[in-house]
Amino acid sequence: MSYTTIAQCRSDASFYNRITSAVAQEQKAHGVQVAPEGLASSMTWAVATASDVEAAYASALAGSNPDPGGDPAVITDGMILANVQANWPT
């Protein structure tokens, strides 16, 4: 684990947009009707620090991937969704 990698992942606009999309879908399932950006912003650190996400992001950086947060071959939608669901507020 690298704090630098986690910080880069957290600041990745493509990664944030994908989390926001997952949150928007989950909000529909939970009947929540607010803009997803607020919840996504509060959840981004939790998703970025998940061990599977951090390892995949670090590997993509080491492989010189130009868009690790936006590449679904690096961080899958399933990984994002699982971590969003695991951190969903009660």
Phi, psi and omega per residue, in radians:
M1 nan 2.443 3.106
S2 -2.278 2.233 3.099
Y3 -1.122 -0.548 3.093
T4 -1.116 -0.772 3.123
T5 -1.105 -0.780 3.119
I6 -1.052 -0.769 -3.141
A7 -1.116 -0.714 3.101
Q8 -1.108 -0.759 3.136
C9 -1.086 -0.814 -3.135
R10 -1.052 -0.565 -3.108
S11 -1.567 -0.044 -3.092
D12 -1.311 2.022 -3.077
A13 -1.082 -0.690 3.123
S14 -1.122 -0.728 3.110
F15 -1.089 -0.817 3.123
Y16 -1.053 -0.736 3.131
N17 -1.117 -0.632 3.112
R18 -1.214 -0.683 3.067
I19 -1.111 -0.746 3.129
T20 -1.050 -0.696 3.099
S21 -1.111 -0.744 3.109
A22 -1.118 -0.739 3.114
V23 -1.093 -0.735 3.140
A24 -1.047 -0.748 3.110
Q25 -1.167 -0.727 3.127
E26 -1.152 -0.625 3.103
Q27 -1.044 -0.724 3.108
K28 -1.048 -0.748 -3.132
A29 -1.142 -0.518 -3.120
H30 -1.698 0.006 3.138
G31 1.241 0.428 3.134
V32 -1.566 2.273 -3.075
Q33 -2.142 1.088 3.034
V34 -2.254 2.879 3.102
A35 -1.053 2.301 -3.068
P36 -1.250 -0.289 -3.058
E37 -1.060 -0.662 -3.119
G38 -1.123 -0.846 3.130
L39 -1.181 -0.684 3.112
A40 -1.073 -0.723 3.141
S41 -1.079 -0.718 -3.130
S42 -1.295 -0.336 -3.091
M43 -1.690 -0.252 -3.023
T44 -1.044 -0.712 3.128
W45 -1.088 -0.743 -3.128
A46 -1.090 -0.724 -3.137
V47 -1.237 -0.730 -3.124
A48 -1.137 -0.504 -3.122
T49 -1.587 -0.062 3.071
A50 -1.069 2.379 -3.012
S51 -1.041 -0.665 -3.140
D52 -1.200 -0.686 3.138
V53 -1.205 -0.810 -3.116
E54 -1.085 -0.742 -3.135
A55 -1.138 -0.742 3.135
A56 -1.140 -0.737 -3.131
Y57 -1.138 -0.773 3.133
A58 -1.081 -0.717 3.121
S59 -1.112 -0.723 3.125
A60 -1.146 -0.681 3.080
L61 -1.099 -0.760 3.136
A62 -1.108 -0.519 3.114
G63 -1.563 0.163 3.108
S64 1.080 0.580 3.052
N65 -1.148 2.212 -3.080
P66 -1.298 -0.277 -3.101
D67 -2.537 1.132 -3.056
P68 -1.085 -0.606 -3.132
G69 -1.315 -0.367 -3.133
G70 -1.768 -0.097 -3.070
D71 -1.609 1.906 -3.123
P72 -1.201 -0.156 3.023
A73 -1.409 -0.319 3.111
V74 -1.581 -1.081 3.086
I75 -2.012 1.943 -3.068
T76 -1.313 2.778 3.045
D77 -1.052 -0.615 3.111
G78 -1.092 -0.675 3.097
M79 -1.126 -0.782 3.140
I80 -1.109 -0.845 -3.115
L81 -1.050 -0.803 -3.137
A82 -1.026 -0.713 -3.126
N83 -1.317 -0.566 3.035
V84 -1.131 -0.833 -3.115
Q85 -1.104 -0.686 -3.137
A86 -1.157 -0.436 -3.105
N87 -1.897 0.228 -3.118
W88 -1.132 2.322 -3.131
P89 -1.161 2.516 3.136
T90 -1.557 nan nan
